[in-house]
Amino acid sequence: MEVPHIAWWVLILGGISALVCLVVTDKKIVVQAESTRWLAPLWFATKKAIHKDGTVTTMTMLIEWMGPIHSMGRAYLGDYWWMNFVRGLLCASVSAHIVEGGVAWLIAAGRGRHQSIITGWVIQTLLLGGPSLKLLLAQRDL
């Protein structure tokens, strides 16, 4: 079983994670100034957030970084269209990966591979989509 270049893992999983963060941070929140950046790497640092309804939660800095992206998207598209665009993009991405995972299963199973190899290709293709499926299709010709 071949594995795509690490750049694909970073770009694709990072992009889908960013879309999830954008959807999750749809709620407009006020962030307190308290930060623990010096305690952990930046992506594990946390801040307390006070929601408009008064509930307090802790969120990662990575999620907080989505604020400027939300602001830019809302400025160009408006709040309603921006959030529908982000949700639609996330749904389309997840749907494409599910279809590609199914195709990977059909191809790998059709070759009579061992179940662990089939499972590996399906999981990898569910996570990465096209780059993994392209490797599997290249092997199909062998």
Secondary structure per residue as TSV (DSSP state, phi and psi in degrees):
chain	resnum	aa	ss	phi	psi
A	1	M	-	360.0	126.2
A	2	E	-	-88.8	154.7
A	3	V	-	-122.6	131.5
A	4	P	-	-63.2	160.9
A	5	H	-	-56.1	148.3
A	6	I	H	-56.9	-29.8
A	7	A	H	-60.7	-36.6
A	8	W	H	-64.0	-42.3
A	9	W	H	-59.8	-47.0
A	10	V	H	-65.6	-48.2
A	11	L	H	-67.2	-47.4
A	12	I	H	-73.2	-49.1
A	13	L	H	-68.2	-34.1
A	14	G	H	-65.8	-40.5
A	15	G	H	-66.3	-43.9
A	16	I	H	-68.3	-38.3
A	17	S	H	-62.5	-39.7
A	18	A	H	-64.0	-40.6
A	19	L	H	-63.3	-41.8
A	20	V	H	-61.7	-44.0
A	21	C	H	-61.7	-39.5
A	22	L	H	-63.3	-40.4
A	23	V	H	-70.5	-41.8
A	24	V	H	-66.1	-35.6
A	25	T	T	-92.3	25.5
A	26	D	T	-59.9	-32.9
A	27	K	S	-67.1	133.0
A	28	K	-	-80.7	124.9
A	29	I	E	-127.8	159.3
A	30	V	E	-107.3	125.5
A	31	V	E	-101.1	130.8
A	32	Q	E	-71.4	159.6
A	33	A	E	-76.2	-13.2
A	34	E	E	-66.2	125.8
A	35	S	E	-134.7	150.6
A	36	T	-	-119.9	35.6
A	37	R	G	-55.2	-38.6
A	38	W	G	-71.9	-13.3
A	39	L	G	-82.6	-26.4
A	40	A	S	-151.3	166.3
A	41	P	-	-55.0	152.6
A	42	L	G	-52.3	-39.2
A	43	W	G	-74.5	-11.9
A	44	F	G	-103.4	-8.3
A	45	A	-	-65.3	151.2
A	46	T	E	-128.1	160.1
A	47	K	E	-136.8	149.1
A	48	K	E	-83.6	140.9
A	49	A	E	-125.0	136.7
A	50	I	E	-109.0	116.7
A	51	H	E	-79.4	162.4
A	52	K	T	-59.4	-28.7
A	53	D	T	-83.6	2.0
A	54	G	S	97.1	-8.5
A	55	T	-	-74.3	147.9
A	56	V	E	-114.5	131.1
A	57	T	E	-133.8	167.0
A	58	T	E	-113.0	134.0
A	59	M	E	-131.5	158.6
A	60	T	E	-77.9	155.4
A	61	M	H	-60.9	-33.4
A	62	L	H	-59.0	-42.5
A	63	I	H	-68.1	-38.0
A	64	E	H	-63.6	-30.0
A	65	W	T	-63.9	-15.3
A	66	M	H	-71.8	-15.1
A	67	G	H	-52.5	-52.8
A	68	P	H	-62.1	-33.3
A	69	I	H	-68.0	-42.5
A	70	H	H	-59.1	-44.8
A	71	S	H	-60.5	-44.9
A	72	M	H	-64.9	-45.9
A	73	G	H	-62.5	-42.0
A	74	R	H	-67.5	-33.5
A	75	A	H	-66.2	-38.3
A	76	Y	H	-84.5	-39.5
A	77	L	H	-109.2	-15.3
A	78	G	-	87.2	156.7
A	79	D	H	-59.5	-49.0
A	80	Y	H	-61.7	-52.0
A	81	W	H	-69.7	-33.9
A	82	W	H	-63.1	-50.1
A	83	M	H	-68.3	-35.0
A	84	N	H	-65.3	-38.0
A	85	F	H	-62.7	-47.3
A	86	V	H	-64.2	-46.2
A	87	R	H	-62.7	-41.6
A	88	G	H	-64.0	-40.8
A	89	L	H	-64.4	-41.4
A	90	L	H	-64.8	-45.9
A	91	C	H	-61.8	-42.1
A	92	A	H	-64.5	-41.2
A	93	S	H	-64.2	-47.7
A	94	V	H	-64.0	-41.9
A	95	S	H	-61.9	-43.4
A	96	A	H	-62.0	-41.4
A	97	H	H	-67.3	-35.5
A	98	I	H	-66.8	-43.6
A	99	V	H	-63.0	-44.8
A	100	E	H	-63.6	-37.3
A	101	G	H	-63.1	-39.5
A	102	G	H	-64.1	-41.2
A	103	V	H	-64.1	-40.9
A	104	A	H	-61.2	-40.1
A	105	W	H	-63.6	-44.7
A	106	L	H	-61.3	-43.3
A	107	I	H	-67.8	-49.2
A	108	A	H	-65.9	-41.2
A	109	A	H	-69.2	-34.1
A	110	G	H	-65.7	-21.5
A	111	R	T	-87.7	-2.0
A	112	G	T	72.5	30.7
A	113	R	-	-72.4	162.0
A	114	H	-	-66.0	148.8
A	115	Q	H	-56.9	-36.3
A	116	S	H	-67.6	-34.3
A	117	I	H	-69.7	-42.8
A	118	I	H	-60.1	-47.4
A	119	T	H	-60.5	-41.6
A	120	G	H	-60.6	-46.0
A	121	W	H	-64.4	-40.7
A	122	V	H	-65.4	-47.4
A	123	I	H	-62.9	-45.9
A	124	Q	H	-61.0	-41.5
A	125	T	H	-72.8	-34.3
A	126	L	H	-61.1	-37.9
A	127	L	H	-77.3	-43.3
A	128	L	H	-104.4	-23.0
A	129	G	-	71.9	-125.2
A	130	G	H	-52.2	-49.3
A	131	P	H	-59.0	-37.7
A	132	S	H	-71.4	-43.5
A	133	L	H	-63.8	-36.1
A	134	K	H	-62.4	-41.4
A	135	L	H	-64.1	-41.9
A	136	L	H	-64.6	-41.7
A	137	L	H	-66.2	-35.0
A	138	A	H	-65.4	-37.2
A	139	Q	H	-70.6	-27.2
A	140	R	H	-61.8	-33.1
A	141	D	T	-74.5	-14.8
A	142	L	-	-72.4	360.0
